[in-house]
Amino acid sequence: MRDFTYVIGSTDDFDSVESLKEYFLSGDNGDRNFSFFPVRLSEECKIEGYKNVEEIAAMIGRGEAMSDGWCLDDTVSILLEG
């Protein structure tokens, strides 16, 4: 199994993907506007139209974020593994 985390944050609080990543990895879950969504997939997971497990995990994480009220406008996001 491979564990991923899709992290998304508002550009009001994060000026880059790197600042979002650093904030998330710091463990400081203070007052910034962000969310994260864990995704666990087997290495054998295949879906037609996707090249690899990372692409599938990103789409699942993005879908979870959109279902939670996020949109792609004015946000930065990243898929982290581990």
N, C-alpha and C positions, 0 to 999 in steps of 0.2 A: 504494500500500500504506500501511496505517496500522499503527504499532507501539504496542502497549500492554504494560504490565506489571501483573500482578495480584500484590499484596503482601499477605501475611497474617502476623500475629504474635500471640503469646500475651498475654492481658490480665495475666499475671504480669509481663510486661516492658514493656507499652505500655498507658497509661491512656486513650488516645484514638486515633482514626484520624489526627489531626494529628501526634501524637508518633511514630506508625509511619511516616508519610510523611516527616517531618523526618529521622528516623533513616536511612531507606532512601536518601533523596536526599543525605545527608551522605557516603555511601560508606563509613561505618564499619560493617564487617561483623564486629564483635567478638563478644561473648558473649551477646547477646540472642537469644531464640528467635523467629525469623522465617524466612520463605522467600519467594521471588519466582519468578514464572512468566511468561516472555515470550509474547506472542500477537501474531501478524502476520496481518492480514486485508486483503483488497481492499475498497475503498469500495463495490463492487458486491455484496458478500457479503449474501445475504438468507436468512433462515430463518423459516418461518412461525411466528407467535406472538411474534416479537421485533421491536421497533420500529426498531432501528438497530444499527449496527456495534458501538457501545459495549456494548449489552446482550449481544450475542453474545460479544464478547471477555470480558466479566465472567463469563459462564457457562462458557466454555472455561477461563478461569483458575481459577475456583472448582472445576471438575471436576478439573483438574490437581492442585490443592492437596488435594482429598479423596482422589485416587488416591495421593498421596504421604503419606497418613496424618493430614492435618489434619481437623478437624471445625469446625463453626460455633460450638459451645459454647466460651465463654471465649476467643474470639479477636476481633480487629479486622482489617478488611481494606479495601483500596482498590484501585481500578483507575486507573492513571496512563497518560497517553498521552505518547508521545515517546521 
